[in-house]
Amino acid sequence: MNFQTVLDKYRKFSFSEKDKGERFERLMKAYLLTDRKFESKLKKVWLWSEFPGKDDLGGWDVGIDLVGLTIEGDYWAIQCKCYAENASMDKPSVDSFLSTSSRKFKGEDLKTTGFAHRLWISTTNNWGRNAVEAIQNQYPPVSRIGLTDLIEAKVDWEKLEKDILGTMGKSVAEIAQRQTVRITKLISEDAKHQAAFDNFLKGLHKNINPSISQPEAIEMLSQHIITKPVFDALFEGYSFVKSNPMSQSMQKMLDLLEEQSLEKDAEILQRFYDSVKTRASGIDNAEGKQRIIIELYDKFFKTAFPKMVEKLGIVYTPGGSGGFHYS
């Protein structure tokens, strides 16, 4: 799969222009950390939503899509435009990027700094004369990556595209393992947690399967803590807890466990949940949401929860019942 094939896929299967743009931004983040020309220069690349200094520059939607941090400690402002091949960059498209990327902000070390370089990535080679003149003789300087550069880049685009969610899946798998250890410790050492877990396990035996063991019940809790917000993000306004018997039986136990949640793990998970919520925003039909679930299953759940994928399937039934089922 070459770059053009990935680009055609994004144009065909994205749910909206916003979704297409965000897919492209995630792909460019992975590209900059993989391509030989850049991997030797950049030690970190943030999506704008992840960048620690974004609030100093106006918060959301200010004309910067990615921020890079070089090995030397310099920051790059990066714009990503997933346009039609025959589109042309004009001066208004460039102005907000130049304006915002000229301002100061607090870096990762909380020291005030500014961008040392600016990079414009687009899926077209066409630039209007005024746009070209606008980026000339700028400080910090501006460089460009166009469609031809991306097509000729020596990277495995298929692997890069597949790894985007898979990488997050690996991080979440590690979090799930830590959750399992934490839950096991809590129910063995704390009477309050032990009593809540005993009631939870009795409910599973009565309502689901009498042969469920304690380790299996703990694994279910760990996975549910992580996956519930995914479905909440996909189906905003639909209460998964109120409508699903399994979820109801878990909730009291979860309320106790959330009091002991780890801040770093919560931060990693929240970035993933925000990504799913952004992808789902504006999609009001079952087909679109099912496509997101299929993509999450193929690229995320298989990596994060391989044992669960072997045992269970997650089925969403649209229509009158609007139900979720584990089968």
PATITOR-296678 format. One line per 3 residues: number of its first residue (from 1); their letters; for each residue z, x, y of N, C-alpha, C. Coordinates in steps of 0.1 Angstrom, whole numbers. Example, Ala and Ser with C-alpha at 12.3 -4.5 7.8 and 13.67 -1.06 7.14 Angstrom:
<pts>
1) as) 78 132 -57 78 123 -45 78 132 -33 | 71 128 -22 71 137 -11 79 129 0
</pts>
This chain:
<pts>
1) mnf) 0 9 -12 0 0 0 0 9 12 | -10 7 21 -11 15 33 -5 7 45 | -4 14 57 2 7 68 -5 -6 72
4) qtv) -18 -6 71 -25 -18 75 -22 -30 66 | -20 -27 53 -16 -38 44 -2 -43 47 | 7 -35 51 21 -39 55 20 -47 67
7) ldk) 12 -43 77 10 -50 89 4 -64 87 | -6 -64 79 -12 -77 76 -2 -87 69 | 6 -81 61 17 -89 54 26 -95 64
10) yrk) 30 -87 74 39 -92 84 33 -103 92 | 20 -101 96 13 -111 104 11 -124 96 | 10 -123 83 7 -135 75 20 -143 71
13) fsf) 31 -135 68 43 -141 62 55 -143 72 | 54 -137 83 65 -138 93 66 -153 97 | 79 -157 99 82 -171 103 79 -174 117
16) sek) 79 -164 126 77 -165 140 73 -152 146 | 69 -152 159 66 -139 165 78 -130 166 | 90 -137 168 102 -130 169 106 -123 155
19) dkg) 104 -130 144 106 -125 131 97 -113 128 | 84 -115 132 74 -104 130 78 -91 138 | 82 -93 150 87 -82 158 99 -75 153
22) erf) 108 -82 147 120 -76 142 117 -69 129 | 108 -75 121 104 -68 108 98 -54 112 | 89 -54 122 82 -42 127 92 -32 132
25) erl) 102 -36 139 113 -27 145 120 -20 133 | 124 -28 123 131 -22 112 122 -12 104 | 109 -15 103 100 -6 97 99 7 105
28) mka) 98 6 118 96 17 127 109 26 127 | 121 20 125 133 27 124 132 36 111 | 128 30 100 127 37 88 116 48 89
31) yll) 105 45 95 94 54 97 99 67 105 | 106 65 116 110 76 124 120 85 116 | 127 80 107 137 88 99 131 94 87
34) tdr) 118 91 84 111 95 72 99 105 75 | 91 101 86 79 109 89 83 124 92 | 76 133 87 79 147 89 80 151 104
37) kfe) 72 145 112 71 149 126 84 145 133 | 91 135 128 103 130 135 116 133 127 | 116 133 114 128 134 107 135 148 109
40) skl) 128 158 114 134 171 117 140 171 131 | 137 160 139 142 159 153 153 149 154 | 152 138 147 161 127 149 171 126 137
43) kkv) 184 126 141 194 125 130 199 110 129 | 196 102 139 200 88 138 191 79 146 | 188 67 141 180 57 149 188 44 147
46) wlw) 190 38 159 197 25 159 187 14 163 | 188 2 156 182 -10 162 189 -13 175 | 183 -19 185 190 -22 197 203 -29 195
49) sef) 203 -38 186 216 -46 184 227 -37 178 | 223 -26 173 233 -17 167 238 -6 177 | 231 -4 187 233 7 196 246 6 204
52) pgk) 255 15 203 268 14 209 268 13 225 | 257 18 231 257 18 246 249 7 252 | 245 -3 243 236 -14 248 242 -22 260
55) ddl) 255 -24 260 261 -33 270 260 -26 284 | 260 -13 284 259 -6 297 245 -7 303 | 235 -11 294 221 -12 299 217 -27 300
58) ggw) 226 -36 299 223 -50 301 224 -59 289 | 228 -53 277 230 -61 265 217 -64 258 | 213 -77 257 202 -81 248 189 -81 256
61) dvg) 178 -79 249 164 -81 254 162 -75 267 | 163 -62 268 161 -55 281 149 -46 281 | 141 -47 270 129 -39 270 129 -26 261
64) idl) 141 -24 254 142 -13 245 145 -19 231 | 138 -14 221 140 -19 208 147 -10 198 | 146 3 199 153 12 191 158 23 200
67) vgl) 169 30 196 174 42 203 176 53 192 | 170 65 195 171 76 187 181 86 192 | 188 93 183 196 104 187 192 117 180
70) tie) 188 127 188 183 140 182 194 148 176 | 189 158 169 199 168 163 206 175 175 | 199 177 186 205 184 197 214 175 206
73) gdy) 215 162 202 224 153 210 217 145 221 | 204 146 222 196 139 232 193 125 227 | 192 115 236 189 101 233 175 98 237
76) wai) 168 91 228 154 86 230 155 70 232 | 148 65 241 145 51 242 132 48 236 | 131 38 227 119 35 219 116 20 220
79) qck) 103 18 224 98 5 224 88 2 213 | 89 -9 206 80 -12 194 73 -25 197 | 59 -25 197 51 -36 200 42 -39 188
82) cya) 44 -50 181 36 -54 170 25 -64 175 | 15 -59 182 5 -67 188 -8 -67 179 | -17 -76 183 -30 -77 176 -37 -63 179
85) ena) -46 -60 169 -53 -47 170 -61 -46 183 | -67 -57 187 -76 -56 199 -68 -59 212 | -55 -60 211 -47 -63 223 -47 -50 232
88) smd) -43 -52 245 -43 -40 254 -30 -40 261 | -24 -28 262 -11 -26 269 -14 -27 284 | -7 -35 292 -9 -36 306 4 -32 313
91) kps) 3 -30 326 14 -24 334 27 -33 333 | 26 -46 334 38 -54 333 46 -53 320 | 38 -50 309 44 -48 296 53 -35 296
94) vds) 49 -25 304 55 -12 304 67 -12 314 | 67 -20 325 76 -18 336 91 -20 332 | 94 -31 324 108 -33 321 114 -22 312
97) fls) 105 -16 303 109 -5 295 112 7 304 | 104 10 313 106 22 322 118 20 330 | 120 8 335 132 5 344 145 7 337
100) tss) 146 0 325 159 1 318 162 15 312 | 151 22 308 153 35 301 156 46 312 | 156 42 324 159 52 335 174 52 339
103) rkf) 181 42 333 195 40 337 205 48 328 | 217 50 333 227 57 326 235 48 316 | 241 54 306 250 46 297 259 55 290
106) kge) 269 50 283 279 58 276 273 60 262 | 272 72 258 267 76 245 277 74 234 | 274 79 222 282 77 210 296 84 212
109) dlk) 296 94 220 309 102 223 316 96 235 | 311 85 240 317 78 252 315 85 265 | 307 96 265 304 103 278 291 96 284
112) ttg) 291 96 297 280 90 304 268 99 303 | 257 94 300 244 101 298 232 93 301 | 221 98 298 208 91 300 198 95 290
115) fah) 187 88 289 177 91 279 169 104 283 | 167 112 274 159 125 276 145 123 273 | 141 113 266 127 110 262 125 95 259
118) rlw) 112 91 261 109 77 259 97 77 250 | 97 68 240 86 67 230 81 53 229 | 68 51 230 62 37 229 54 37 216
121) ist) 58 27 208 50 26 195 44 12 195 | 31 12 192 24 -1 192 13 -1 182 | 9 -13 178 -1 -15 167 -15 -17 173
124) tnn) -17 -11 185 -30 -11 191 -32 3 197 | -45 7 199 -48 19 205 -52 17 220 | -53 4 224 -58 1 237 -48 1 248
127) wgr) -50 8 259 -41 8 270 -50 6 283 | -45 -3 292 -52 -5 304 -49 7 314 | -58 9 323 -57 21 332 -44 21 340
130) nav) -40 9 345 -27 9 352 -15 12 344 | -16 8 331 -5 11 322 -4 25 319 | -15 32 317 -16 46 315 -10 54 327
133) eai) -15 50 339 -10 56 351 5 54 353 | 10 43 348 25 40 350 33 50 342 | 29 54 330 37 63 322 34 78 324
136) qnq) 25 81 333 22 95 336 32 101 346 | 35 114 344 44 121 353 57 114 355 | 62 108 344 75 101 344 86 111 340
139) ypp) 98 109 345 110 116 340 121 106 337 | 126 104 325 122 112 314 108 109 309 | 101 118 303 87 117 299 85 106 288
142) vsr) 73 101 288 69 90 278 58 95 269 | 60 93 256 49 96 246 46 84 239 | 34 84 232 29 72 226 25 74 211
145) igl) 28 64 203 23 63 189 15 50 189 | 2 51 185 -7 40 184 -10 36 170 | -19 27 168 -23 22 155 -29 33 146
148) tdl) -38 42 152 -44 53 144 -33 62 139 | -23 65 148 -12 74 143 -5 69 132 | -2 56 132 6 49 121 -3 49 108
151) iea) -15 46 109 -24 45 98 -25 59 91 | -25 70 99 -27 83 94 -14 90 90 | -3 84 93 10 90 90 12 92 75
154) kvd) 18 103 71 19 107 57 33 102 52 | 33 88 51 46 82 46 41 72 36 | 51 69 27 48 58 17 53 45 23
157) wek) 44 38 29 47 25 36 53 15 27 | 48 14 14 53 4 5 67 7 2 | 71 19 -1 84 23 -4 93 20 8
160) lek) 88 24 20 96 23 32 99 8 34 | 89 -1 32 91 -15 35 101 -21 25 | 100 -17 12 109 -22 2 123 -17 4
163) dil) 125 -5 9 138 1 10 146 -5 21 | 140 -12 31 147 -16 42 159 -25 39 | 157 -35 31 168 -44 26 176 -37 15
166) gtm) 169 -29 7 175 -23 -5 186 -13 -1 | 184 -6 10 194 3 15 206 -4 19 | 205 -15 26 216 -24 29 223 -29 16
169) gks) 215 -32 7 221 -37 -6 230 -26 -13 | 226 -13 -12 234 -3 -17 248 -2 -10 | 247 -3 3 259 -3 11 269 -14 7
172) vae) 262 -26 6 270 -38 2 276 -37 -12 | 268 -31 -21 273 -29 -35 286 -20 -34 | 286 -10 -26 298 -2 -25 310 -9 -19
175) iaq) 307 -18 -9 317 -27 -3 323 -36 -14 | 314 -42 -22 318 -51 -32 328 -44 -42 | 325 -32 -45 333 -24 -54 347 -22 -48
178) rqt) 347 -19 -35 360 -17 -28 368 -30 -28 | 360 -41 -26 367 -54 -25 374 -57 -39 | 367 -54 -49 372 -57 -63 385 -49 -65
181) vri) 385 -36 -61 397 -28 -63 408 -33 -54 | 405 -37 -42 415 -43 -33 421 -56 -38 | 413 -65 -43 418 -78 -48 427 -75 -60
184) tkl) 422 -66 -69 430 -63 -81 444 -58 -77 | 445 -49 -68 457 -43 -63 466 -54 -57 | 460 -63 -49 468 -73 -42 475 -83 -51
187) ise) 467 -87 -61 472 -97 -70 482 -91 -81 | 481 -78 -82 491 -72 -91 504 -68 -84 | 504 -66 -71 515 -61 -64 522 -71 -55
190) dak) 515 -82 -51 520 -91 -41 522 -105 -48 | 534 -111 -47 536 -124 -54 528 -135 -48 | 527 -135 -35 519 -145 -28 505 -146 -33
193) hqa) 499 -134 -33 485 -133 -38 484 -136 -53 | 494 -132 -61 493 -135 -75 494 -150 -78 | 502 -157 -70 503 -172 -72 490 -179 -68
196) afd) 484 -174 -57 472 -180 -52 461 -178 -62 | 461 -165 -68 450 -162 -77 452 -170 -90 | 464 -172 -95 467 -179 -107 462 -194 -105
199) nfl) 464 -200 -94 459 -213 -91 444 -213 -91 | 438 -203 -85 423 -202 -85 417 -201 -99 | 423 -192 -107 418 -190 -121 420 -203 -129
202) kgl) 431 -210 -127 432 -223 -134 421 -233 -130 | 418 -233 -117 407 -242 -113 394 -238 -119 | 391 -225 -120 379 -220 -126 378 -225 -141
205) hkn) 390 -223 -148 390 -227 -162 388 -242 -164 | 393 -250 -155 392 -264 -156 379 -269 -152 | 373 -264 -141 361 -269 -135 348 -262 -139
208) inp) 349 -249 -143 337 -241 -145 336 -237 -160 | 345 -228 -164 344 -223 -178 358 -218 -182 | 364 -223 -193 377 -219 -197 378 -204 -202
211) sis) 366 -198 -204 366 -184 -210 365 -174 -199 | 365 -178 -186 364 -168 -175 376 -159 -175 | 374 -146 -175 386 -137 -176 390 -133 -162
214) qpe) 402 -127 -161 407 -122 -147 397 -113 -140 | 392 -102 -147 382 -93 -140 370 -101 -135 | 365 -110 -144 353 -118 -139 356 -127 -127
217) aie) 368 -133 -127 372 -141 -115 373 -132 -103 | 378 -120 -104 379 -111 -93 366 -107 -88 | 357 -105 -97 343 -101 -93 336 -113 -86
220) mls) 339 -125 -91 333 -137 -84 338 -138 -70 | 351 -135 -68 357 -136 -54 351 -125 -45 | 349 -113 -50 343 -102 -42 329 -106 -38
223) qhi) 321 -111 -47 308 -114 -44 307 -126 -34 | 316 -136 -36 315 -147 -28 319 -144 -14 | 329 -135 -12 333 -131 2 321 -126 9
226) itk) 312 -119 2 300 -113 9 289 -122 10 | 286 -131 0 274 -139 0 276 -152 8 | 288 -157 9 290 -170 16 284 -170 30
229) pvf) 287 -160 38 282 -160 52 266 -159 52 | 260 -154 42 246 -153 41 240 -168 41 | 246 -176 32 241 -190 32 246 -198 44
232) dal) 257 -194 50 261 -201 62 251 -198 73 | 246 -185 73 236 -181 84 223 -188 81 | 219 -189 69 206 -195 65 206 -210 68
235) feg) 218 -217 65 218 -231 66 229 -236 75 | 228 -231 88 237 -234 98 239 -249 100 | 251 -254 101 254 -268 102 257 -275 89
238) ysf) 253 -268 78 256 -273 65 269 -266 59 | 279 -273 56 292 -267 52 291 -264 37 | 289 -251 33 288 -247 19 302 -250 13
241) vks) 313 -247 20 326 -249 14 329 -263 11 | 326 -273 20 329 -287 18 320 -293 7 | 308 -287 5 298 -294 -4 297 -288 -18
244) npm) 304 -276 -20 302 -270 -33 316 -268 -40 | 318 -274 -51 331 -274 -58 336 -259 -61 | 327 -250 -65 331 -237 -67 336 -230 -55
247) sqs) 329 -233 -44 333 -227 -31 347 -233 -26 | 349 -245 -29 362 -252 -25 374 -245 -32 | 372 -242 -45 383 -236 -53 385 -222 -49
250) mqk) 376 -215 -43 378 -201 -38 384 -200 -24 | 383 -211 -16 386 -209 -2 400 -205 1 | 410 -211 -6 424 -208 -3 427 -193 -6
253) mld) 421 -188 -17 422 -174 -21 416 -166 -10 | 404 -170 -6 397 -162 4 405 -161 18 | 411 -172 21 419 -172 34 430 -161 34
256) lle) 436 -160 22 446 -149 21 440 -135 21 | 429 -133 14 423 -120 13 417 -115 27 | 412 -125 35 406 -121 47 416 -115 57
259) eqs) 429 -118 55 439 -112 63 440 -97 61 | 435 -92 49 435 -78 46 422 -71 46 | 412 -77 53 398 -72 53 398 -58 60
262) lek) 389 -50 56 387 -36 61 377 -37 73 | 381 -31 84 373 -33 97 359 -26 95 | 358 -14 89 346 -8 88 336 -16 79
265) dae) 341 -21 68 333 -29 59 328 -42 66 | 337 -48 74 334 -60 81 323 -57 91 | 323 -46 97 313 -42 107 299 -41 101
268) ilq) 298 -34 89 286 -33 82 280 -46 77 | 289 -55 72 285 -68 67 280 -76 79 | 287 -76 90 284 -84 102 269 -81 107
271) rfy) 266 -68 106 252 -64 110 242 -71 101 | 245 -71 88 236 -78 79 235 -93 81 | 247 -99 83 247 -114 86 239 -117 98
274) dsv) 241 -109 109 234 -111 121 219 -111 119 | 215 -101 111 201 -100 108 195 -112 101 | 203 -117 91 198 -129 84 198 -141 93
277) ktr) 208 -142 102 209 -154 111 197 -153 121 | 194 -141 126 182 -140 135 169 -144 128 | 168 -139 115 156 -142 108 154 -158 106
280) asg) 166 -164 104 166 -179 101 165 -187 113 | 168 -182 125 168 -190 137 154 -196 139 | 154 -209 142 141 -215 145 134 -221 133
283) idn) 138 -217 121 132 -222 109 139 -235 104 | 132 -246 105 138 -259 102 132 -266 90 | 126 -258 81 120 -264 69 124 -256 57
286) aeg) 125 -264 46 130 -258 33 121 -247 28 | 108 -248 30 99 -237 25 102 -224 31 | 104 -224 45 106 -212 52 120 -205 47
289) kqr) 130 -213 45 143 -208 41 142 -203 27 | 135 -210 18 133 -205 5 126 -192 4 | 117 -189 13 110 -177 14 120 -165 18
292) iii) 129 -168 27 139 -158 30 148 -155 18 | 152 -166 11 161 -164 -1 154 -156 -11 | 141 -158 -14 133 -150 -23 133 -136 -19
295) ely) 131 -133 -6 130 -120 -2 144 -113 -3 | 154 -120 1 168 -114 -1 171 -112 -16 | 167 -121 -24 169 -119 -39 162 -106 -44
298) dkf) 149 -105 -40 141 -94 -45 146 -80 -40 | 150 -80 -27 152 -67 -20 167 -64 -18 | 175 -74 -18 189 -72 -15 199 -75 -27
301) fkt) 199 -88 -32 208 -91 -42 207 -83 -55 | 194 -80 -58 192 -72 -71 199 -58 -70 | 199 -53 -57 206 -40 -55 221 -41 -54
304) afp) 225 -51 -46 239 -53 -42 247 -58 -54 | 241 -67 -62 249 -73 -73 240 -74 -86 | 237 -62 -92 228 -63 -103 234 -71 -115
307) kmv) 247 -70 -117 253 -77 -128 252 -92 -126 | 254 -97 -113 253 -111 -110 239 -116 -112 | 229 -108 -108 215 -112 -110 212 -114 -124
310) ekl) 217 -105 -133 215 -107 -147 221 -120 -153 | 233 -123 -148 240 -135 -153 236 -148 -147 | 234 -148 -133 233 -160 -126 220 -161 -118
313) giv) 216 -173 -115 205 -175 -105 210 -184 -94 | 205 -182 -82 210 -190 -71 198 -200 -67 | 201 -212 -68 191 -222 -66 195 -231 -54
316) ytp) 186 -232 -44 188 -242 -33 179 -254 -35 | 185 -266 -35 177 -278 -37 176 -285 -24 | 164 -285 -18 163 -292 -5 161 -307 -8
319) ggs) 162 -315 3 161 -329 2 174 -336 4 | 175 -347 -2 187 -356 0 200 -349 -3 | 201 -342 -14 214 -336 -18 216 -323 -10
322) ggf) 206 -316 -6 207 -304 1 217 -294 -6 | 217 -293 -19 227 -286 -26 224 -272 -30 | 235 -264 -32 234 -251 -38 239 -251 -52
325) hys) 233 -244 -60 237 -243 -74 237 -229 -79 | 247 -225 -87 247 -213 -95 244 -217 -109 | 234 -211 -115 231 -215 -129 229 -202 -137
</pts>
